[in-house]
Amino acid sequence: MHRPPRPSHLRFLALTAALVGLGLASTAAALFCAARDDRLAPLPVTGSLLFDEKLEQLRRKGRLDFRVLALGSSMTLNNLNSASLVERLGPDRSYYNAAAWGMKVSDTRSMLEYLLARSQPEVVIVVSGPMDFYGDASAERVLPERFDEVLGGTPYPLLVARYFDLFYYLSEAQRLRLLRTRRDDFDSVALDAWGGVPLDLRYPNVPTERWAQRAEAEGFSEAAYADLEAMAAKLRRQGIGFVCAQSPLRRPALAGAESRLARHWQRVAEILARHGFDFYNLHRSLELDDSEFADYSHLNAQGARRFTDALVLAAASELTIRKTPKDAPEP
């Protein structure tokens, strides 16, 4: 025979329930305020804040079938000016910049494989730098199963329950608010509407070690060249355009490395040519002032606009963009 709970037990249970309820309510209120102030961190799905932000952006867009896709490292993320590119692509050409920090060529190939299995773009754009070919990928960055969780229709409450981390949400709130609103930081995640991050940095407001850094010209990976070849071959087989470009580097950064970099660029050009694509090496044809660089290889928004305009003009046939009268060469 069960005895009814004693009044003291009932009071204890009521107090416990009240404290638990108060804790949950306080947590919910804190998260609500963070979300309202745009300080709520994205779901910690991939281990990369930038990738997590992009997954949230793509989930809100509800699509992956963009007609023009940009892939690669921060060379693509920061050095392509989205507004300039979209303006030239025209209103019927959807575009997204899926690039992220630290992506090696092998990572870019993995991202390409992931996206091609789920969409059919007309053109893929990759802006590379020598650093993208150094060594092999150090960590797995493209996580198809986790990407699919966020983008493949899993109900959002289930995602929150699976990846919920209160300490992460609260500890990242203040830092994230700054990174989402400021573009004068190389870690900025202030994404534009197309996934790019234009930088608002110029000398002397750049760390000395970044401004004075020199381009390395050793340690190029054979695997990276093989990955580039595989990408070019697959895009050619599927009838997809490929615009692979090198953005300008600060001239002082190349001191002593010019000949080795020239050999690297020649090899990239030969790989692409084997599959019917051009290599748009704008380092050789576009002269930028120091005021248009964020460091030795990243461009700020001003430099990115000039580079993007020049790239669009150079690759007009691949991007199927007609030259406007102002672009036509003077007689």
C-alpha positions as CSV (number, residue, x, y, z in Angstrom):
1,M,0.0,0.0,0.0
2,H,1.5,3.3,-1.1
3,R,1.4,6.1,1.4
4,P,0.7,9.6,0.1
5,P,3.7,12.0,0.0
6,R,4.2,13.9,3.2
7,P,3.6,17.7,3.1
8,S,7.4,18.2,3.6
9,H,8.1,16.0,0.5
10,L,5.5,17.9,-1.5
11,R,7.1,21.2,-0.5
12,F,10.5,19.9,-1.5
13,L,9.2,18.7,-4.9
14,A,7.5,22.0,-5.5
15,L,10.6,23.9,-4.6
16,T,12.7,21.8,-6.9
17,A,10.3,22.2,-9.8
18,A,10.2,25.9,-9.2
19,L,14.0,26.2,-9.2
20,V,14.3,24.1,-12.4
21,G,11.5,26.1,-14.0
22,L,13.2,29.4,-13.0
23,G,16.5,28.1,-14.4
24,L,14.9,27.1,-17.7
25,A,13.1,30.4,-17.9
26,S,16.3,32.4,-17.2
27,T,18.1,30.4,-19.9
28,A,15.3,30.9,-22.4
29,A,15.2,34.6,-21.6
30,A,19.0,34.9,-22.1
31,L,18.9,33.1,-25.4
32,F,15.9,35.1,-26.5
33,C,17.7,38.4,-25.8
34,A,20.8,37.2,-27.5
35,A,18.8,36.2,-30.6
36,R,16.9,39.6,-30.6
37,D,20.3,41.5,-30.5
38,D,21.8,39.3,-33.2
39,R,24.2,37.8,-30.6
40,L,23.0,34.2,-30.7
41,A,25.7,32.0,-32.2
42,P,24.8,29.7,-35.0
43,L,24.4,26.0,-34.2
44,P,27.9,24.6,-33.5
45,V,27.6,22.0,-36.3
46,T,31.0,22.0,-38.0
47,G,33.6,23.5,-35.7
48,S,34.0,26.5,-38.0
49,L,32.1,29.6,-37.0
50,L,32.1,30.8,-40.6
51,F,30.8,27.5,-42.0
52,D,28.1,27.5,-39.3
53,E,27.1,31.0,-40.2
54,K,26.9,30.1,-43.9
55,L,24.8,27.0,-43.1
56,E,22.3,29.2,-41.2
57,Q,22.2,31.7,-44.1
58,L,21.7,28.9,-46.7
59,R,19.0,27.3,-44.5
60,R,17.1,30.6,-44.5
61,K,17.5,30.9,-48.2
62,G,16.1,27.4,-48.6
63,R,18.2,26.6,-51.7
64,L,21.5,25.3,-53.0
65,D,20.7,25.5,-56.7
66,F,22.6,28.7,-57.5
67,R,23.5,29.2,-61.2
68,V,26.9,30.7,-60.3
69,L,29.0,29.3,-57.3
70,A,32.2,30.7,-55.9
71,L,34.4,28.2,-54.0
72,G,37.7,28.2,-52.3
73,S,39.6,29.9,-49.4
74,S,39.6,33.4,-48.0
75,M,41.0,34.4,-51.4
76,T,37.5,33.8,-52.8
77,L,35.6,34.8,-49.6
78,N,37.2,38.2,-49.3
79,N,38.6,39.1,-52.7
80,L,35.4,38.6,-54.8
81,N,33.1,41.6,-54.5
82,S,29.6,40.1,-54.5
83,A,27.7,43.3,-55.4
84,S,29.9,44.0,-58.3
85,L,29.7,40.4,-59.6
86,V,25.9,40.2,-59.2
87,E,25.5,43.5,-61.0
88,R,27.3,42.1,-63.9
89,L,25.7,38.7,-63.9
90,G,22.3,40.2,-64.2
91,P,19.0,39.6,-62.3
92,D,18.4,36.1,-63.7
93,R,21.7,34.6,-62.6
94,S,21.6,33.5,-58.9
95,Y,24.9,33.5,-57.1
96,Y,26.5,32.3,-53.8
97,N,30.0,32.5,-52.3
98,A,30.5,29.2,-50.5
99,A,34.2,29.8,-49.7
100,A,35.7,29.6,-46.2
101,W,38.9,30.3,-44.3
102,G,41.8,27.9,-44.7
103,M,40.5,25.9,-47.5
104,K,43.2,24.0,-49.4
105,V,42.6,22.9,-53.0
106,S,41.6,19.4,-51.7
107,D,38.9,21.0,-49.4
108,T,37.7,23.0,-52.4
109,R,37.4,19.8,-54.4
110,S,35.4,18.2,-51.6
111,M,33.0,21.2,-51.5
112,L,32.6,21.0,-55.2
113,E,31.8,17.3,-55.0
114,Y,29.2,18.0,-52.3
115,L,27.5,20.8,-54.2
116,L,27.5,19.1,-57.6
117,A,25.7,16.2,-56.0
118,R,22.9,18.5,-55.0
119,S,22.8,21.2,-57.7
120,Q,23.8,22.0,-61.2
121,P,25.5,25.4,-61.5
122,E,26.4,26.9,-64.8
123,V,29.7,28.3,-63.7
124,V,32.1,27.7,-60.8
125,I,34.5,30.5,-59.7
126,V,37.7,29.8,-57.7
127,V,40.0,32.6,-56.7
128,S,43.2,31.0,-55.5
129,G,46.5,32.0,-53.9
130,P,49.8,30.1,-53.6
131,M,49.0,29.3,-50.0
132,D,46.0,27.1,-51.2
133,F,48.5,24.7,-52.8
134,Y,50.8,24.4,-49.8
135,G,50.7,20.9,-48.3
136,D,47.5,18.9,-47.9
137,A,44.4,19.7,-45.9
138,S,45.1,19.5,-42.2
139,A,41.6,18.7,-41.1
140,E,38.3,17.6,-42.5
141,R,36.4,20.8,-43.3
142,V,33.6,19.6,-45.6
143,L,31.2,17.4,-43.6
144,P,28.4,16.2,-45.9
145,E,26.3,14.5,-43.3
146,R,26.3,17.5,-41.0
147,F,25.7,19.9,-43.9
148,D,22.7,17.8,-44.9
149,E,21.4,17.9,-41.4
150,V,21.1,21.7,-41.6
151,L,20.2,22.0,-45.3
152,G,18.3,18.8,-45.9
153,G,15.1,19.5,-44.1
154,T,15.8,18.3,-40.5
155,P,13.3,20.2,-38.3
156,Y,15.1,23.1,-36.6
157,P,14.0,22.2,-33.1
158,L,15.7,18.8,-33.5
159,L,18.9,20.5,-34.7
160,V,18.8,22.8,-31.6
161,A,18.3,19.8,-29.3
162,R,21.1,17.9,-30.9
163,Y,23.7,20.6,-30.9
164,F,22.6,22.7,-27.9
165,D,25.5,24.0,-25.9
166,L,24.6,26.7,-23.4
167,F,28.1,27.6,-22.5
168,Y,29.0,28.0,-26.2
169,Y,26.0,30.2,-26.9
170,L,26.6,32.5,-23.9
171,S,30.4,32.7,-24.2
172,E,30.4,33.5,-27.9
173,A,27.6,36.2,-27.7
174,Q,29.7,39.3,-27.3
175,R,32.5,38.2,-29.7
176,L,30.0,37.2,-32.3
177,R,28.1,40.4,-32.2
178,L,31.3,42.2,-33.1
179,L,32.3,39.8,-35.8
180,R,28.8,40.0,-37.4
181,T,28.8,43.8,-37.5
182,R,32.5,44.7,-38.2
183,R,34.5,44.0,-41.3
184,D,37.8,45.5,-39.9
185,D,38.8,42.0,-38.6
186,F,40.1,39.1,-40.7
187,D,37.8,36.8,-38.6
188,S,34.8,38.8,-39.6
189,V,31.6,36.8,-40.3
190,A,29.7,39.9,-41.5
191,L,28.4,38.0,-44.5
192,D,26.8,40.0,-47.3
193,A,23.6,38.7,-48.9
194,W,25.6,36.3,-51.1
195,G,28.0,34.8,-48.5
196,G,31.0,37.0,-49.2
197,V,32.8,39.1,-46.6
198,P,34.2,42.4,-48.0
199,L,37.0,43.6,-45.7
200,D,37.3,47.2,-44.3
201,L,41.0,47.1,-43.7
202,R,43.9,49.1,-45.0
203,Y,47.4,50.0,-43.9
204,P,48.4,51.2,-41.3
205,N,45.5,49.6,-39.5
206,V,46.8,46.1,-40.2
207,P,49.0,43.9,-38.0
208,T,52.6,44.4,-39.0
209,E,53.3,40.7,-39.4
210,R,50.4,40.4,-41.9
211,W,51.3,43.4,-43.8
212,A,55.0,42.5,-44.1
213,Q,54.4,38.8,-44.8
214,R,55.9,37.4,-47.9
215,A,54.5,34.8,-50.3
216,E,56.1,31.4,-49.9
217,A,57.1,29.7,-53.1
218,E,58.0,26.2,-51.7
219,G,56.1,23.3,-50.5
220,F,53.6,23.1,-53.3
221,S,51.7,19.8,-53.1
222,E,51.5,17.4,-55.9
223,A,48.2,16.3,-54.5
224,A,46.9,19.8,-54.7
225,Y,47.7,20.0,-58.4
226,A,46.0,16.6,-58.9
227,D,42.9,17.9,-57.1
228,L,42.8,20.9,-59.4
229,E,43.0,18.7,-62.4
230,A,40.2,16.5,-61.1
231,M,38.0,19.5,-60.6
232,A,38.7,20.8,-64.1
233,A,38.0,17.4,-65.6
234,K,34.7,16.9,-63.8
235,L,33.5,20.4,-64.7
236,R,34.4,19.9,-68.3
237,R,32.6,16.5,-68.4
238,Q,29.4,18.1,-66.9
239,G,29.5,21.1,-69.2
240,I,30.0,23.6,-66.4
241,G,32.2,26.7,-66.8
242,F,35.3,27.1,-64.7
243,V,36.8,30.5,-63.9
244,C,40.0,30.0,-61.9
245,A,41.8,33.1,-61.0
246,Q,44.8,34.5,-59.1
247,S,44.1,37.9,-57.4
248,P,46.9,40.4,-57.2
249,L,49.5,40.1,-54.4
250,R,51.5,43.0,-53.0
251,R,54.6,43.3,-55.0
252,P,57.0,43.5,-52.0
253,A,55.5,40.1,-50.8
254,L,57.1,38.4,-53.9
255,A,60.7,39.5,-53.3
256,G,62.9,36.6,-54.1
257,A,60.1,34.3,-55.0
258,E,59.1,35.6,-58.5
259,S,60.6,32.8,-60.6
260,R,59.2,29.9,-58.4
261,L,55.8,31.5,-58.3
262,A,56.0,31.9,-62.1
263,R,56.6,28.2,-62.4
264,H,53.6,27.5,-60.1
265,W,51.3,29.7,-62.1
266,Q,52.5,28.1,-65.4
267,R,51.6,24.7,-64.0
268,V,48.2,25.8,-63.0
269,A,47.6,27.3,-66.4
270,E,48.7,24.1,-68.1
271,I,46.4,21.9,-66.0
272,L,43.4,24.1,-66.8
273,A,44.3,24.3,-70.5
274,R,44.3,20.5,-70.8
275,H,40.6,20.7,-70.0
276,G,39.8,23.7,-72.2
277,F,39.8,26.4,-69.4
278,D,41.9,29.6,-69.1
279,F,43.8,30.7,-66.0
280,Y,43.0,34.3,-65.2
281,N,46.2,35.5,-63.5
282,L,45.3,39.1,-62.7
283,H,48.4,39.5,-60.5
284,R,50.2,40.1,-63.8
285,S,47.6,42.3,-65.5
286,L,46.0,44.3,-62.7
287,E,48.1,46.8,-60.7
288,L,46.6,47.7,-57.3
289,D,47.7,50.4,-54.9
290,D,48.6,49.5,-51.3
291,S,45.5,51.3,-50.2
292,E,43.5,48.5,-51.9
293,F,45.1,45.6,-49.9
294,A,44.1,44.4,-46.5
295,D,47.4,42.5,-46.2
296,Y,49.8,40.9,-48.6
297,S,47.2,38.7,-50.3
298,H,43.8,39.8,-49.1
299,L,42.1,42.7,-50.8
300,N,39.9,45.2,-49.0
301,A,36.4,46.1,-50.4
302,Q,37.9,48.7,-52.7
303,G,40.5,46.3,-54.1
304,A,38.0,43.5,-54.3
305,R,35.7,45.6,-56.5
306,R,38.5,46.5,-58.9
307,F,39.7,42.9,-59.1
308,T,36.1,41.5,-59.6
309,D,35.3,44.1,-62.3
310,A,38.6,43.1,-64.1
311,L,37.9,39.4,-63.7
312,V,34.4,39.6,-65.0
313,L,35.6,41.5,-68.0
314,A,38.5,39.0,-68.7
315,A,36.2,36.0,-68.2
316,A,33.1,37.5,-69.9
317,S,32.8,34.6,-72.4
318,E,33.0,31.9,-69.6
319,L,30.5,33.8,-67.5
320,T,28.4,34.5,-70.5
321,I,28.4,38.2,-69.8
322,R,28.2,40.6,-72.6
323,K,30.5,43.6,-72.5
324,T,28.7,46.8,-72.0
325,P,29.6,49.8,-74.2
326,K,31.8,51.3,-71.4
327,D,33.8,48.0,-71.4
328,A,34.5,48.1,-75.1
329,P,38.1,49.0,-76.0
330,E,38.6,52.4,-77.3
331,P,39.5,52.7,-81.1
